[in-house]
């Protein structure tokens, strides 16, 4: 072409690209530009035709097989020949030159040549033989093959049987190793665990005792995990995580597992939109615990755990809702838990010095009772125990807008820690509604008379303590037992009936110092005369102030 310099095709709309040039309107006198347009249009048409012809030729050259076994039986020798296999979701393979080393999922043909499986981004698990029509053992083999090749997996809709752990293990080669397992909706992608003694997803780095900063990061979403057996095994966990960082679990249904989650030494973990059921198991064989948060080989405690929109549905009796052993930062909001014998259990037994439980937040959480459905006695909502720990520390428990009904106690201790120090401090309970506790509702008293050295900085404000719907009133017991240092009990309402002269709704124990009881409404049908006080303060308690409580006594 002759160089014409820069030409304006149209004064109002200059051409800046080939499509604009092809469709631009130019003056008739611009013969050179018109000729160029014609030639360019012909060239584009010819190239499009050539691309289409190549696509047709390539498609025609691809050999299609129905089964993977058929592909393995051939002896192809033409390099880069292409194949597909229908039973593996039309997985695509390309014959590699001699000397190519097969990777997991590749097909080694009868003549020892290798047809490489083509993976572009997220891999369809069916390309590796993980299939609804397979046996459990076949699917476990297919899973292990797939996860060796890639950690970005799509599990299409279907019911998949399996009978062992679905292991996702880091290779300890990078500081962060990423993974993604995605279904096509929890009502569509259903993983059916046939062995109730096994876990389902297990996330871990290559060496559990390795103290290097190597972590798994990623997500599992949009699927169901269903334990198909009718009987509960001693220990099986739906999702077990060790040494993970920045992991999202979302849009998941779990049925029939002994444990829902066990998290060891993980950080920044998000659980969202989770649905829990008891599945085929009888009510009496519910889960041991819903969620467990602990450390990893006494090295890293779990931290930064965020849980929202979780529903425990149906009627499973869980021994423990939340088992906390070594946690720094647990945030639970907008959740409904149907029945747990103990709702939140903080257990520090043989825990290392560095392991503490702190910064625990529950907000907008509903702990239901439903004892009429269970036939099982419910126990504490919040329970703290320590026995053999050299230093057991609970620092920061915050409960707001929590509803809990039916059980023995809302807050209680069982401290028999003779091995070392026990410290419980910075507790705030506000805006909660506590119903139907059959013993101490808020018990800050402890059995070894060391409360002043143990409990500090407790605020109980703006709550409702209500004895309904108990069949009999909460008589012969104290509602609130106060011990420790710097305790405030303000603007609460206590509703119920106590036997005159037997027990008081509020008891300040011997080991109490700096206690403020202010602005509470004690709707307890007490006469307020001697021996029938709603607030009883031990003569050994020090610096106790009570004011503006109703009725005035």
BABA-785682 format. One record per residue (C-alpha): x negated, y, z; residue in three letters. Coordinates in Angstrom, 3 decimals, decimal comma. Example, Ala and Ser with C-alpha at 12.3 -4.5 7.8 and 13.67 -1.06 7.14 Angstrom:
// residues 2
<<-12,300 -4,500 7,800> 'Ala'>
<<-13,670 -1,060 7,140> 'Ser'>
// end
This chain:
// residues 553
<<0,000 0,000 0,000> 'Unk'>
<<-1,053 3,570 -0,620> 'Unk'>
<<-1,607 5,621 2,504> 'Unk'>
<<1,099 8,255 2,593> 'Unk'>
<<0,179 9,602 6,003> 'Unk'>
<<2,934 10,210 8,531> 'Unk'>
<<6,343 10,575 6,891> 'Unk'>
<<9,540 11,595 8,678> 'Unk'>
<<12,273 9,286 7,534> 'Unk'>
<<15,072 11,389 8,823> 'Unk'>
<<14,771 14,796 10,398> 'Unk'>
<<17,388 13,962 13,028> 'Unk'>
<<16,334 10,388 13,717> 'Unk'>
<<12,695 9,624 12,964> 'Unk'>
<<11,874 5,937 12,673> 'Unk'>
<<9,720 4,640 15,535> 'Unk'>
<<10,032 0,897 14,981> 'Unk'>
<<10,403 -1,629 12,160> 'Unk'>
<<14,149 -2,174 12,758> 'Unk'>
<<14,729 1,575 12,579> 'Unk'>
<<12,618 1,818 9,441> 'Unk'>
<<14,610 -0,958 7,765> 'Unk'>
<<17,935 0,718 8,461> 'Unk'>
<<16,903 4,364 8,150> 'Unk'>
<<18,518 6,628 5,586> 'Unk'>
<<15,910 8,389 3,451> 'Unk'>
<<16,218 10,913 0,604> 'Unk'>
<<16,456 9,316 -2,838> 'Unk'>
<<13,388 11,225 -3,926> 'Unk'>
<<11,255 9,448 -1,355> 'Unk'>
<<10,554 6,657 -3,787> 'Unk'>
<<7,480 5,388 -1,953> 'Unk'>
<<9,337 4,970 1,297> 'Unk'>
<<12,249 3,267 -0,430> 'Unk'>
<<9,862 0,851 -2,107> 'Unk'>
<<8,133 0,171 1,216> 'Unk'>
<<11,463 -0,556 2,860> 'Unk'>
<<12,350 -3,059 0,178> 'Unk'>
<<9,041 -4,871 0,414> 'Unk'>
<<9,159 -4,938 4,196> 'Unk'>
<<12,705 -6,269 4,218> 'Unk'>
<<11,704 -9,051 1,841> 'Unk'>
<<8,729 -9,932 4,063> 'Unk'>
<<10,870 -10,079 7,219> 'Unk'>
<<13,434 -12,289 5,442> 'Unk'>
<<10,711 -14,640 4,243> 'Unk'>
<<9,166 -14,901 7,730> 'Unk'>
<<12,519 -15,607 9,357> 'Unk'>
<<13,128 -18,346 6,836> 'Unk'>
<<9,709 -19,834 7,517> 'Unk'>
<<10,305 -19,852 11,299> 'Unk'>
<<13,673 -21,553 10,817> 'Unk'>
<<12,112 -24,141 8,523> 'Unk'>
<<9,378 -24,845 11,084> 'Unk'>
<<11,961 -25,242 13,856> 'Unk'>
<<13,939 -27,677 11,749> 'Unk'>
<<10,816 -29,621 10,863> 'Unk'>
<<9,718 -29,807 14,505> 'Unk'>
<<13,173 -30,923 15,624> 'Unk'>
<<13,204 -33,569 12,962> 'Unk'>
<<9,803 -34,845 14,077> 'Unk'>
<<10,805 -35,308 17,739> 'Unk'>
<<11,514 -38,943 18,477> 'Unk'>
<<14,351 -39,529 20,934> 'Unk'>
<<14,449 -42,502 23,309> 'Unk'>
<<17,279 -43,513 25,609> 'Unk'>
<<15,157 -44,907 28,415> 'Unk'>
<<11,721 -44,221 29,857> 'Unk'>
<<10,812 -47,876 29,408> 'Unk'>
<<11,314 -47,522 25,651> 'Unk'>
<<8,808 -44,660 25,554> 'Unk'>
<<6,234 -46,624 27,544> 'Unk'>
<<6,472 -49,520 25,100> 'Unk'>
<<5,351 -47,583 21,990> 'Unk'>
<<1,798 -47,227 20,626> 'Unk'>
<<1,835 -43,778 18,986> 'Unk'>
<<-1,508 -42,360 17,764> 'Unk'>
<<-0,623 -38,996 16,179> 'Unk'>
<<-1,850 -36,205 18,451> 'Unk'>
<<0,830 -33,825 19,737> 'Unk'>
<<3,659 -36,041 18,575> 'Unk'>
<<6,768 -35,153 20,610> 'Unk'>
<<9,344 -37,339 22,361> 'Unk'>
<<12,399 -36,959 24,588> 'Unk'>
<<13,996 -39,415 27,031> 'Unk'>
<<17,760 -39,213 27,527> 'Unk'>
<<17,963 -41,013 30,905> 'Unk'>
<<15,560 -38,460 32,370> 'Unk'>
<<17,688 -35,424 31,472> 'Unk'>
<<16,086 -35,237 28,004> 'Unk'>
<<12,615 -34,780 29,456> 'Unk'>
<<10,135 -33,680 26,766> 'Unk'>
<<6,731 -35,354 26,260> 'Unk'>
<<3,816 -34,512 23,965> 'Unk'>
<<1,129 -37,060 22,981> 'Unk'>
<<-2,285 -35,835 24,134> 'Unk'>
<<-5,636 -36,455 22,441> 'Unk'>
<<-7,656 -39,453 23,566> 'Unk'>
<<-9,410 -38,892 26,877> 'Unk'>
<<-6,608 -36,869 28,461> 'Unk'>
<<-6,172 -37,809 32,138> 'Unk'>
<<-2,550 -38,481 33,051> 'Unk'>
<<-0,841 -36,369 35,696> 'Unk'>
<<2,070 -37,402 37,904> 'Unk'>
<<5,148 -37,797 35,721> 'Unk'>
<<3,262 -38,338 32,457> 'Unk'>
<<3,944 -41,433 30,346> 'Unk'>
<<1,065 -43,851 29,645> 'Unk'>
<<1,964 -45,692 26,449> 'Unk'>
<<1,306 -49,291 25,542> 'Unk'>
<<-1,934 -48,326 23,753> 'Unk'>
<<-3,112 -46,347 26,850> 'Unk'>
<<-2,542 -42,980 25,172> 'Unk'>
<<-0,807 -40,404 27,373> 'Unk'>
<<2,340 -38,476 26,541> 'Unk'>
<<2,313 -35,449 28,895> 'Unk'>
<<5,559 -34,380 30,547> 'Unk'>
<<6,307 -30,770 29,596> 'Unk'>
<<7,162 -28,587 32,612> 'Unk'>
<<7,998 -24,946 32,171> 'Unk'>
<<8,482 -23,287 35,591> 'Unk'>
<<11,064 -25,083 37,742> 'Unk'>
<<11,097 -28,853 37,141> 'Unk'>
<<14,286 -30,868 36,878> 'Unk'>
<<13,897 -33,703 39,405> 'Unk'>
<<15,650 -36,055 36,983> 'Unk'>
<<12,659 -35,728 34,633> 'Unk'>
<<10,796 -37,869 37,175> 'Unk'>
<<13,497 -40,538 37,580> 'Unk'>
<<15,331 -39,120 40,622> 'Unk'>
<<18,809 -40,097 39,527> 'Unk'>
<<22,289 -40,728 41,032> 'Unk'>
<<22,318 -44,156 39,374> 'Unk'>
<<19,094 -45,274 41,048> 'Unk'>
<<18,534 -47,201 44,254> 'Unk'>
<<17,273 -45,405 47,357> 'Unk'>
<<13,782 -46,853 46,926> 'Unk'>
<<13,599 -45,786 43,278> 'Unk'>
<<14,577 -42,234 44,184> 'Unk'>
<<11,956 -41,998 46,935> 'Unk'>
<<9,297 -43,105 44,429> 'Unk'>
<<10,564 -40,509 41,963> 'Unk'>
<<10,517 -37,772 44,620> 'Unk'>
<<6,925 -38,574 45,611> 'Unk'>
<<5,945 -38,471 41,949> 'Unk'>
<<7,636 -35,113 41,373> 'Unk'>
<<6,279 -33,380 44,469> 'Unk'>
<<2,760 -34,492 43,541> 'Unk'>
<<3,105 -32,729 40,177> 'Unk'>
<<5,026 -29,594 41,172> 'Unk'>
<<6,588 -27,970 44,225> 'Unk'>
<<9,264 -26,067 42,281> 'Unk'>
<<12,161 -28,474 41,898> 'Unk'>
<<15,768 -28,288 40,727> 'Unk'>
<<18,105 -31,054 41,925> 'Unk'>
<<21,128 -30,995 39,581> 'Unk'>
<<24,656 -31,778 40,737> 'Unk'>
<<25,167 -35,401 41,789> 'Unk'>
<<25,062 -37,835 44,722> 'Unk'>
<<21,522 -39,139 45,295> 'Unk'>
<<20,719 -42,108 47,555> 'Unk'>
<<17,349 -42,240 49,342> 'Unk'>
<<15,921 -43,995 52,409> 'Unk'>
<<12,792 -42,179 53,560> 'Unk'>
<<11,407 -38,705 54,243> 'Unk'>
<<11,424 -36,212 51,383> 'Unk'>
<<7,929 -34,955 52,113> 'Unk'>
<<6,628 -31,564 50,982> 'Unk'>
<<2,978 -31,410 52,011> 'Unk'>
<<0,420 -28,707 51,389> 'Unk'>
<<-2,895 -29,595 49,801> 'Unk'>
<<-4,976 -27,377 52,118> 'Unk'>
<<-6,564 -25,615 49,146> 'Unk'>
<<-5,013 -22,152 49,532> 'Unk'>
<<-4,026 -20,004 52,480> 'Unk'>
<<-0,433 -20,032 51,234> 'Unk'>
<<1,112 -22,807 49,187> 'Unk'>
<<4,554 -22,132 47,746> 'Unk'>
<<7,518 -24,406 47,112> 'Unk'>
<<11,163 -24,230 46,100> 'Unk'>
<<13,831 -26,934 46,250> 'Unk'>
<<17,169 -25,821 44,836> 'Unk'>
<<20,420 -27,676 44,344> 'Unk'>
<<23,421 -26,564 42,330> 'Unk'>
<<25,683 -25,921 45,331> 'Unk'>
<<26,198 -27,795 48,576> 'Unk'>
<<29,448 -29,309 47,327> 'Unk'>
<<27,729 -30,467 44,112> 'Unk'>
<<24,189 -31,570 45,034> 'Unk'>
<<24,500 -34,169 47,810> 'Unk'>
<<21,521 -36,022 49,271> 'Unk'>
<<22,665 -39,263 50,938> 'Unk'>
<<20,180 -40,548 53,530> 'Unk'>
<<20,719 -44,307 53,857> 'Unk'>
<<18,272 -44,880 56,730> 'Unk'>
<<19,400 -43,164 59,933> 'Unk'>
<<15,948 -43,550 61,488> 'Unk'>
<<14,352 -41,287 58,858> 'Unk'>
<<14,125 -37,555 58,422> 'Unk'>
<<15,219 -35,797 55,254> 'Unk'>
<<13,032 -32,823 54,331> 'Unk'>
<<9,664 -32,758 56,087> 'Unk'>
<<7,471 -29,700 55,518> 'Unk'>
<<3,868 -29,849 56,688> 'Unk'>
<<0,364 -28,844 55,749> 'Unk'>
<<-2,192 -31,459 54,773> 'Unk'>
<<-3,803 -31,886 58,203> 'Unk'>
<<-1,526 -31,287 61,180> 'Unk'>
<<-4,454 -30,876 63,575> 'Unk'>
<<-6,277 -28,507 61,246> 'Unk'>
<<-6,508 -25,075 62,895> 'Unk'>
<<-7,157 -23,218 59,630> 'Unk'>
<<-4,638 -20,640 58,457> 'Unk'>
<<-3,019 -22,725 55,759> 'Unk'>
<<0,767 -22,457 55,455> 'Unk'>
<<3,683 -23,619 53,358> 'Unk'>
<<6,024 -20,871 52,110> 'Unk'>
<<9,208 -21,218 50,097> 'Unk'>
<<12,884 -22,148 50,244> 'Unk'>
<<15,410 -24,987 50,326> 'Unk'>
<<18,922 -24,039 49,242> 'Unk'>
<<22,300 -24,970 47,782> 'Unk'>
<<22,641 -28,622 48,748> 'Unk'>
<<24,072 -31,044 51,313> 'Unk'>
<<22,213 -33,520 53,528> 'Unk'>
<<24,415 -36,431 54,583> 'Unk'>
<<23,439 -39,292 56,880> 'Unk'>
<<25,633 -42,088 55,609> 'Unk'>
<<25,232 -44,613 58,421> 'Unk'>
<<27,981 -44,839 61,034> 'Unk'>
<<25,646 -45,114 64,045> 'Unk'>
<<23,301 -42,498 65,445> 'Unk'>
<<19,598 -43,311 65,382> 'Unk'>
<<17,324 -42,267 68,237> 'Unk'>
<<15,483 -39,646 66,255> 'Unk'>
<<16,162 -38,342 62,758> 'Unk'>
<<15,855 -34,731 61,686> 'Unk'>
<<17,504 -33,173 58,664> 'Unk'>
<<14,878 -30,435 58,273> 'Unk'>
<<11,531 -30,733 60,038> 'Unk'>
<<8,957 -27,964 59,579> 'Unk'>
<<5,355 -27,750 60,755> 'Unk'>
<<2,975 -24,855 60,036> 'Unk'>
<<5,278 -22,999 57,668> 'Unk'>
<<5,416 -19,249 57,114> 'Unk'>
<<8,100 -17,254 55,280> 'Unk'>
<<10,615 -20,027 54,581> 'Unk'>
<<14,307 -19,605 53,727> 'Unk'>
<<16,915 -22,312 54,347> 'Unk'>
<<20,265 -21,225 52,918> 'Unk'>
<<23,631 -22,526 51,729> 'Unk'>
<<23,133 -25,993 53,255> 'Unk'>
<<25,554 -28,521 54,755> 'Unk'>
<<24,259 -31,153 57,198> 'Unk'>
<<26,340 -34,150 58,254> 'Unk'>
<<25,515 -36,801 60,838> 'Unk'>
<<21,869 -36,049 61,672> 'Unk'>
<<20,562 -36,676 65,196> 'Unk'>
<<18,688 -33,368 64,983> 'Unk'>
<<19,399 -30,583 62,522> 'Unk'>
<<16,139 -28,630 62,669> 'Unk'>
<<12,811 -29,150 64,384> 'Unk'>
<<10,333 -26,335 63,941> 'Unk'>
<<6,734 -26,582 65,162> 'Unk'>
<<4,319 -23,671 64,903> 'Unk'>
<<6,235 -21,843 62,161> 'Unk'>
<<6,672 -18,118 61,568> 'Unk'>
<<9,204 -15,923 59,783> 'Unk'>
<<11,794 -18,628 59,150> 'Unk'>
<<15,317 -17,677 58,024> 'Unk'>
<<18,369 -19,943 58,346> 'Unk'>
<<21,477 -18,547 56,675> 'Unk'>
<<24,891 -19,894 55,742> 'Unk'>
<<24,523 -23,331 57,321> 'Unk'>
<<27,413 -25,753 57,923> 'Unk'>
<<27,019 -28,612 60,451> 'Unk'>
<<29,315 -31,625 60,799> 'Unk'>
<<29,185 -34,988 62,526> 'Unk'>
<<29,984 -36,883 59,348> 'Unk'>
<<31,058 -40,513 59,718> 'Unk'>
<<29,813 -40,888 63,282> 'Unk'>
<<32,164 -41,226 66,226> 'Unk'>
<<32,520 -38,156 68,422> 'Unk'>
<<30,551 -39,826 71,228> 'Unk'>
<<27,509 -40,176 68,977> 'Unk'>
<<26,881 -36,556 68,145> 'Unk'>
<<23,411 -35,038 67,650> 'Unk'>
<<20,730 -34,942 70,345> 'Unk'>
<<19,974 -31,319 69,575> 'Unk'>
<<20,897 -28,905 66,838> 'Unk'>
<<17,745 -26,774 66,753> 'Unk'>
<<14,330 -27,274 68,322> 'Unk'>
<<11,589 -24,657 68,325> 'Unk'>
<<8,199 -25,626 69,700> 'Unk'>
<<4,475 -25,302 69,061> 'Unk'>
<<2,192 -27,174 66,696> 'Unk'>
<<-0,302 -29,343 68,565> 'Unk'>
<<-0,443 -26,602 71,255> 'Unk'>
<<-1,999 -24,235 68,696> 'Unk'>
<<0,704 -22,016 67,208> 'Unk'>
<<4,084 -21,287 68,763> 'Unk'>
<<7,116 -20,753 66,548> 'Unk'>
<<7,802 -17,059 65,979> 'Unk'>
<<10,077 -14,783 64,026> 'Unk'>
<<13,041 -17,168 63,629> 'Unk'>
<<16,187 -15,593 62,154> 'Unk'>
<<19,499 -17,481 62,164> 'Unk'>
<<22,831 -16,170 60,860> 'Unk'>
<<26,168 -17,424 59,580> 'Unk'>
<<25,744 -20,899 61,063> 'Unk'>
<<28,787 -22,977 61,898> 'Unk'>
<<28,869 -26,234 63,833> 'Unk'>
<<32,178 -27,654 62,640> 'Unk'>
<<34,391 -30,560 63,602> 'Unk'>
<<33,803 -32,306 66,911> 'Unk'>
<<30,188 -33,410 67,376> 'Unk'>
<<28,983 -33,397 70,987> 'Unk'>
<<25,396 -32,171 70,823> 'Unk'>
<<23,280 -32,794 73,924> 'Unk'>
<<21,563 -29,438 73,364> 'Unk'>
<<22,348 -26,629 70,955> 'Unk'>
<<19,001 -24,798 71,064> 'Unk'>
<<15,937 -26,442 72,623> 'Unk'>
<<13,259 -23,782 73,121> 'Unk'>
<<9,771 -24,898 74,174> 'Unk'>
<<7,380 -22,358 72,665> 'Unk'>
<<9,027 -19,447 70,828> 'Unk'>
<<8,134 -15,807 70,280> 'Unk'>
<<11,125 -14,135 68,651> 'Unk'>
<<14,408 -15,961 67,987> 'Unk'>
<<17,286 -13,921 66,555> 'Unk'>
<<20,711 -15,609 66,343> 'Unk'>
<<23,724 -13,689 65,046> 'Unk'>
<<27,197 -14,275 63,635> 'Unk'>
<<27,309 -17,980 64,497> 'Unk'>
<<29,940 -20,410 65,822> 'Unk'>
<<28,936 -23,525 67,731> 'Unk'>
<<31,761 -25,923 68,426> 'Unk'>
<<30,484 -28,111 71,259> 'Unk'>
<<27,090 -28,510 72,897> 'Unk'>
<<26,683 -29,986 76,388> 'Unk'>
<<23,879 -27,492 77,036> 'Unk'>
<<24,000 -24,519 74,691> 'Unk'>
<<20,535 -22,956 75,118> 'Unk'>
<<17,910 -24,995 76,971> 'Unk'>
<<14,504 -23,489 77,694> 'Unk'>
<<12,208 -26,339 78,653> 'Unk'>
<<8,581 -25,866 79,672> 'Unk'>
<<7,153 -29,208 80,660> 'Unk'>
<<3,455 -29,860 80,080> 'Unk'>
<<3,191 -26,733 77,982> 'Unk'>
<<-0,192 -25,129 77,361> 'Unk'>
<<-1,106 -21,815 78,964> 'Unk'>
<<-0,615 -19,782 75,796> 'Unk'>
<<2,899 -21,133 75,141> 'Unk'>
<<5,751 -19,014 76,413> 'Unk'>
<<9,359 -18,385 75,462> 'Unk'>
<<10,078 -14,722 74,814> 'Unk'>
<<12,168 -12,285 72,834> 'Unk'>
<<15,294 -14,421 72,446> 'Unk'>
<<18,338 -12,599 71,034> 'Unk'>
<<21,902 -13,910 70,687> 'Unk'>
<<24,425 -11,483 69,199> 'Unk'>
<<27,984 -12,089 68,020> 'Unk'>
<<27,778 -15,777 68,856> 'Unk'>
<<30,745 -17,983 69,796> 'Unk'>
<<30,081 -21,034 71,986> 'Unk'>
<<33,290 -23,054 72,005> 'Unk'>
<<34,216 -25,730 74,510> 'Unk'>
<<36,881 -28,128 73,247> 'Unk'>
<<36,483 -30,568 76,128> 'Unk'>
<<39,926 -31,913 75,262> 'Unk'>
<<38,491 -33,141 71,961> 'Unk'>
<<35,298 -34,556 73,415> 'Unk'>
<<36,003 -36,266 76,707> 'Unk'>
<<32,496 -35,113 77,653> 'Unk'>
<<31,611 -32,838 80,567> 'Unk'>
<<30,017 -29,642 79,309> 'Unk'>
<<27,175 -28,066 81,234> 'Unk'>
<<25,165 -24,836 81,155> 'Unk'>
<<25,252 -22,192 78,466> 'Unk'>
<<21,719 -20,960 79,290> 'Unk'>
<<19,495 -23,374 81,207> 'Unk'>
<<15,844 -22,859 82,175> 'Unk'>
<<13,654 -25,659 83,494> 'Unk'>
<<9,947 -25,923 84,242> 'Unk'>
<<8,168 -28,785 85,906> 'Unk'>
<<4,501 -29,373 85,044> 'Unk'>
<<3,496 -26,225 83,213> 'Unk'>
<<0,335 -24,393 84,335> 'Unk'>
<<2,011 -21,128 83,369> 'Unk'>
<<5,668 -21,072 82,347> 'Unk'>
<<6,831 -17,639 81,199> 'Unk'>
<<10,255 -16,587 79,971> 'Unk'>
<<10,104 -12,951 78,904> 'Unk'>
<<13,057 -11,302 77,193> 'Unk'>
<<16,470 -12,968 76,951> 'Unk'>
<<19,143 -10,774 75,349> 'Unk'>
<<22,787 -11,792 74,960> 'Unk'>
<<25,338 -9,365 73,522> 'Unk'>
<<28,890 -9,974 72,346> 'Unk'>
<<28,626 -13,662 73,175> 'Unk'>
<<31,761 -15,675 73,904> 'Unk'>
<<31,323 -18,890 75,862> 'Unk'>
<<33,980 -21,106 77,365> 'Unk'>
<<34,063 -24,297 79,412> 'Unk'>
<<31,092 -25,692 81,255> 'Unk'>
<<29,440 -25,559 84,652> 'Unk'>
<<27,341 -22,389 84,520> 'Unk'>
<<26,631 -19,582 82,088> 'Unk'>
<<23,078 -18,997 83,324> 'Unk'>
<<21,106 -21,349 85,594> 'Unk'>
<<17,623 -22,498 86,619> 'Unk'>
<<16,120 -25,821 87,560> 'Unk'>
<<12,613 -24,762 88,535> 'Unk'>
<<10,652 -27,538 90,174> 'Unk'>
<<7,386 -26,187 88,791> 'Unk'>
<<4,782 -27,128 91,371> 'Unk'>
<<1,918 -27,176 88,865> 'Unk'>
<<1,614 -23,420 88,442> 'Unk'>
<<3,286 -20,080 87,874> 'Unk'>
<<6,871 -19,619 86,755> 'Unk'>
<<7,967 -16,164 85,649> 'Unk'>
<<11,379 -15,155 84,292> 'Unk'>
<<11,788 -11,491 83,439> 'Unk'>
<<13,616 -8,987 81,262> 'Unk'>
<<17,075 -10,508 80,930> 'Unk'>
<<19,969 -8,506 79,528> 'Unk'>
<<23,534 -9,774 79,208> 'Unk'>
<<26,053 -7,267 77,892> 'Unk'>
<<29,494 -7,235 76,304> 'Unk'>
<<29,966 -10,981 76,764> 'Unk'>
<<33,111 -12,922 77,638> 'Unk'>
<<32,503 -15,962 79,836> 'Unk'>
<<35,470 -18,262 80,508> 'Unk'>
<<36,140 -21,396 82,494> 'Unk'>
<<32,842 -22,126 84,258> 'Unk'>
<<33,310 -24,670 87,053> 'Unk'>
<<30,306 -23,747 89,202> 'Unk'>
<<28,044 -20,702 89,586> 'Unk'>
<<28,741 -18,641 86,515> 'Unk'>
<<25,589 -16,576 86,693> 'Unk'>
<<23,093 -18,219 89,014> 'Unk'>
<<19,869 -16,364 89,666> 'Unk'>
<<19,283 -18,393 92,812> 'Unk'>
<<16,648 -21,155 92,821> 'Unk'>
<<15,878 -24,148 94,982> 'Unk'>
<<12,348 -23,327 96,128> 'Unk'>
<<12,923 -19,826 97,576> 'Unk'>
<<10,334 -18,158 95,351> 'Unk'>
<<12,828 -15,895 93,572> 'Unk'>
<<11,008 -12,617 94,279> 'Unk'>
<<7,904 -13,935 92,529> 'Unk'>
<<9,878 -15,388 89,678> 'Unk'>
<<12,893 -13,339 88,588> 'Unk'>
<<12,506 -9,679 87,646> 'Unk'>
<<14,315 -7,046 85,617> 'Unk'>
<<17,797 -8,456 85,035> 'Unk'>
<<20,684 -6,384 83,675> 'Unk'>
<<24,230 -7,807 83,609> 'Unk'>
<<26,477 -5,085 82,210> 'Unk'>
<<29,938 -4,793 80,695> 'Unk'>
<<30,865 -8,475 80,739> 'Unk'>
<<34,086 -10,324 81,515> 'Unk'>
<<33,952 -13,405 83,764> 'Unk'>
<<37,281 -15,220 83,562> 'Unk'>
<<38,248 -18,508 85,221> 'Unk'>
<<40,888 -19,335 82,579> 'Unk'>
<<41,540 -21,906 81,168> 'Unk'>
<<40,418 -24,062 84,117> 'Unk'>
<<43,119 -26,375 85,462> 'Unk'>
<<42,262 -25,294 89,018> 'Unk'>
<<40,929 -21,907 90,165> 'Unk'>
<<37,229 -21,464 90,829> 'Unk'>
<<37,531 -21,682 94,601> 'Unk'>
<<34,930 -22,851 97,113> 'Unk'>
<<32,091 -21,387 95,021> 'Unk'>
<<30,404 -18,139 94,205> 'Unk'>
<<30,809 -16,668 90,738> 'Unk'>
<<27,559 -14,667 90,651> 'Unk'>
<<24,512 -15,559 92,760> 'Unk'>
<<21,911 -12,784 92,713> 'Unk'>
<<18,245 -13,228 93,551> 'Unk'>
<<15,017 -11,678 92,352> 'Unk'>
<<13,759 -8,117 92,003> 'Unk'>
<<15,244 -5,181 90,094> 'Unk'>
<<18,678 -6,653 89,355> 'Unk'>
<<21,596 -4,549 88,077> 'Unk'>
<<25,163 -5,848 87,983> 'Unk'>
<<27,323 -3,038 86,586> 'Unk'>
<<30,664 -2,436 84,859> 'Unk'>
<<31,640 -6,097 84,807> 'Unk'>
<<35,082 -7,621 85,327> 'Unk'>
<<35,588 -10,798 87,341> 'Unk'>
<<38,977 -12,498 87,065> 'Unk'>
<<40,015 -15,471 89,161> 'Unk'>
<<41,158 -16,725 92,539> 'Unk'>
<<38,944 -17,622 95,476> 'Unk'>
<<39,992 -19,256 98,735> 'Unk'>
<<39,886 -16,666 101,510> 'Unk'>
<<37,037 -17,088 103,928> 'Unk'>
<<35,276 -19,769 101,877> 'Unk'>
<<33,259 -18,161 99,087> 'Unk'>
<<32,658 -14,763 97,509> 'Unk'>
<<32,718 -13,948 93,794> 'Unk'>
<<29,419 -12,044 94,196> 'Unk'>
<<26,696 -13,339 96,511> 'Unk'>
<<23,398 -11,509 97,060> 'Unk'>
<<20,972 -14,126 98,379> 'Unk'>
<<18,127 -13,899 100,893> 'Unk'>
<<15,463 -13,443 98,243> 'Unk'>
<<16,855 -10,306 96,578> 'Unk'>
<<15,237 -6,868 96,378> 'Unk'>
<<16,231 -3,699 94,501> 'Unk'>
<<19,755 -4,740 93,554> 'Unk'>
<<22,410 -2,374 92,154> 'Unk'>
<<26,069 -3,474 92,113> 'Unk'>
<<28,052 -0,645 90,531> 'Unk'>
<<31,404 -0,006 88,865> 'Unk'>
<<32,642 -3,590 88,724> 'Unk'>
<<36,293 -4,644 88,743> 'Unk'>
<<36,885 -7,680 90,959> 'Unk'>
<<40,334 -8,931 90,035> 'Unk'>
<<40,159 -11,850 92,435> 'Unk'>
<<43,294 -11,685 94,640> 'Unk'>
<<41,095 -11,258 97,719> 'Unk'>
<<42,444 -9,358 100,736> 'Unk'>
<<39,178 -7,563 101,402> 'Unk'>
<<39,399 -8,199 105,131> 'Unk'>
<<36,603 -9,615 107,218> 'Unk'>
<<35,568 -13,025 105,963> 'Unk'>
<<37,296 -12,465 102,625> 'Unk'>
<<34,828 -10,124 100,982> 'Unk'>
<<34,395 -10,202 97,225> 'Unk'>
<<30,789 -9,060 97,620> 'Unk'>
<<28,659 -10,773 100,272> 'Unk'>
<<25,120 -9,534 100,884> 'Unk'>
<<22,626 -11,578 102,876> 'Unk'>
<<21,081 -9,820 105,822> 'Unk'>
<<17,640 -10,760 104,461> 'Unk'>
<<18,223 -9,022 101,126> 'Unk'>
<<16,521 -5,630 100,789> 'Unk'>
<<17,276 -2,398 98,927> 'Unk'>
<<20,782 -3,385 97,853> 'Unk'>
<<23,161 -0,643 96,677> 'Unk'>
<<26,833 -1,202 95,927> 'Unk'>
<<29,179 1,574 94,852> 'Unk'>
<<32,382 2,307 92,914> 'Unk'>
<<33,470 -1,317 92,773> 'Unk'>
<<37,196 -2,126 92,742> 'Unk'>
<<38,941 -2,996 94,906> 'Unk'>
<<37,144 -0,975 97,580> 'Unk'>
<<36,100 -3,155 100,530> 'Unk'>
// end
